Every structure is written in structure tokens, then in C-alpha cells.
């Protein structure tokens, strides 16, 4: 989950939007969080411009780690 509201708690990190590509039915984001580059797909109505500070959370059961 990506939100522009500041959040806290387990599995929540602060991140900065590096790229935002609008693809019609969704947006693909590249996020920098603690030195890690992450990718996220979000709803097209969420307003997150490049450079925005966001909070991200990852539900453990929805996590895929690629090496």
C-alpha cells in the first residue's frame, strides 16, 4: 500500500517517489526507501508526483522477493 499520509507501525517505511508512469488503469511507481529501489502499482486516482514523500506498507502475505 502506498499513501501520502504519514503512517507508522510494523512493515511501514518512508519512501520518495522517483518515477511515476501513468498507464490508464493504474500507475507504476519507482520508490526509494532506505537505499532500496522498490516498484509499486497504484490506483490511477492517487496523486503522487515525482519527489513526493509517501509511506509504504507491505502485507507479508502479498510480498514477493526477487533476487
Wavefront OBJ file of the C-alpha trace (Angstrom):
o trace
v 0.000 0.000 0.000
v 1.228 3.486 -0.876
v -0.235 6.505 0.891
v 0.586 10.177 1.061
v -0.435 10.201 4.735
v 2.359 9.645 7.231
v 1.947 6.265 8.920
v 3.792 4.210 11.472
v 3.794 0.621 12.605
v 5.189 -2.722 11.524
v 6.065 -3.169 7.838
v 5.758 0.593 7.166
v 8.559 2.658 5.605
v 9.017 6.191 4.384
v 9.861 6.461 0.681
v 10.337 9.027 -2.067
v 8.701 8.706 -5.499
v 11.464 8.532 -8.148
v 9.288 7.834 -11.204
v 5.566 7.757 -11.870
v 4.250 6.329 -15.128
v 0.507 6.678 -15.752
v -0.772 3.655 -17.680
v -4.508 4.334 -17.807
v -5.929 1.801 -15.370
v -3.007 2.153 -12.937
v 0.242 3.980 -12.225
v 3.626 2.288 -11.904
v 5.950 3.866 -9.351
v 9.613 3.524 -8.534
v 10.175 4.337 -4.866
v 13.407 4.866 -2.958
v 13.150 3.615 0.627
v 16.213 3.412 2.846
v 18.563 2.959 -0.107
v 16.372 0.316 -1.756
v 14.616 0.853 -5.078
v 11.089 -0.599 -4.930
v 8.322 -0.821 -7.524
v 4.631 -0.354 -6.796
v 1.426 -0.330 -8.820
v -1.264 2.044 -7.556
v -4.759 3.235 -8.429
v -4.783 5.994 -11.064
v -6.689 8.414 -8.797
v -3.905 8.605 -6.181
v -1.945 11.845 -6.684
v 1.748 11.090 -6.076
v 4.070 13.293 -8.130
v 7.762 12.558 -8.596
v 9.608 13.754 -5.491
v 6.642 13.190 -3.168
v 7.264 11.653 0.229
v 4.994 8.668 0.844
v 4.530 5.867 3.344
v 4.554 2.318 2.064
v 3.412 -0.839 3.775
v 3.735 -4.402 2.621
v 1.467 -7.148 3.892
v 3.698 -10.208 4.419
v 1.257 -12.489 2.590
v 1.409 -10.215 -0.522
v 5.192 -9.883 -0.652
v 7.302 -11.283 -3.489
v 11.075 -11.096 -3.143
v 13.130 -11.258 -6.337
v 16.851 -11.797 -6.255
l 1 2 3 4 5 6 7 8 9 10 11 12 13 14 15 16 17 18 19 20 21 22 23 24 25 26 27 28 29 30 31 32 33 34 35 36 37 38 39 40 41 42 43 44 45 46 47 48 49 50 51 52 53 54 55 56 57 58 59 60 61 62 63 64 65 66 67
